[in-house]
Amino acid sequence: MSLLIAERLFRTLFGEPTGPLDEDGYVAENEAGRRRRSGAARPLHYELLLDAPTLKLRRYAPRRRLRRRLPVLLVPPLMVTADVFDLHPRRSLVRHLVEQGYDVFLLDYGKPQARDRRLSLGRYIEHRVHTGVRMVKRVTGTDELSLVGYCLGGIFANCYAALHPQSGIRNIVTIGTPTDFSAMLLHRVLAGVSRQPLEALAAHYGYIPAAVCNASFHLLHPDVVLRSPKTFWRGLSDPDFIASPRPDGGRHLEYVNLTEAAFKQLWHNVVLGNELAAGRFTIGRRRVDYGRIRAASLIIASREDRLVPPEAVTAITKTLTTKDVAVRFVKGGHLGMLIGSRAGRTWRLVAEWLEVRSRRQPVAPAKPSASVTPWRVVPLPAAALPSALRKVS
């Protein structure tokens, strides 16, 4: 009962970051009004290649002729939905890449429940990312591809490339992805103080509730509530508010549960143990050695990022042995650098950097099996997803 009260207290105090997005990721009310008057951008369409509760794979329909480039697989973080890559029609990395002629795929981990409590970081990397990579290569007929990861999704991309140097990952782009957590002192202090109550919460539910995940965000960004209190309190009073489309055609940032196993690895090994920077992080019996990454790497950080400071992001350059490594700084906070008002520089950096590293020879795509149900095009936002094409546990 006390755990339930604690969860509700978190939700009451911190709620959901539902305010409009501005340079930190929330669009200002006056801008939303202009967008409403000028008309919302048409939503992107995608094909659902995989559909399981904790693993979906989207392939976005091209808006122009595809160029002869390697396909791009976007790897989202945990604790928020995969829509963070396409949260707003005019603030979307997905849309920018699609309009530049890239063949874009997006992993989606769904919304974990109590039955998924054993989903660890290792299972996300070795099964979810691995399955996505194999499916992208299968449907495009190429042996190589590029990975683009945001925050924890960048850790997944790097770990996968380190564990599978022969997997055909030619390029990796990470956006706001930490490696050295010793540079994130406040996070380590909060992780140490909250470890025992959060462990009890995870053991009780099988996950860290979504309300607690965005509570941690608000502890580091209290100005999100102060910036738009009217919208914030409306989100608390109306449970359907977050799920509803925005007047400007976008959607609200939605947090999801963090599984018990993933939380324990993240808290003990990655944050408190700082095992990624020390080269001690293991998945199964294998040590993750970033020095084994063969892919070219673009590392994007922001000096305005209060959640993940740039020194935590750029620390990976001390470990990488590949010759093609670039570090670029952009404007905006941790979320703002991806979907904020100044995120256009981030999108251009990604597209232009991949341009010269993604040329490939034309290869005939593999013919689909006659027993596979044809893909269905699903508009975003989708009210209902199509039936499963392939079940993946």
Buried (B, 14 or more C-beta within 10 A) or exposed (E): EEBEEBBEEBBEEBBBBBBBBBBBBBBBEEBBEEBEEEEBBEBBBBBBBBBBBBBBBBBBBBEEEEBEBBBBBBBBBBBBBBBBBBBBBBBBBBBBBBBBBBBBBBBBBBBBBEEBBEBBBBBBBBBBBBBBBEBBBEBBBBEBBBBBBBBBBBBBBBBBBBBBEEBBBBBBBBBBBBBBBEBBEEBBEBBEEBBEEBBEBBEBBBBBBBBBBBBBBBEBBEEBBEBBEEBBEBBBEEEEBBEEEBEBBBBBBBBBBBBBBBBBBBBBBBBBBBBBBEEEBEBEEEBBBBEBBBBBBBBBBBEBBEBBBBBBBBBBBEBBEBEBBEBBBBBBBBBBBBBBBBBBBBBEBBBEBBBEBBEBEEEEEEEEEEEEEEBEEBEBBEEEEBEBBBEBE
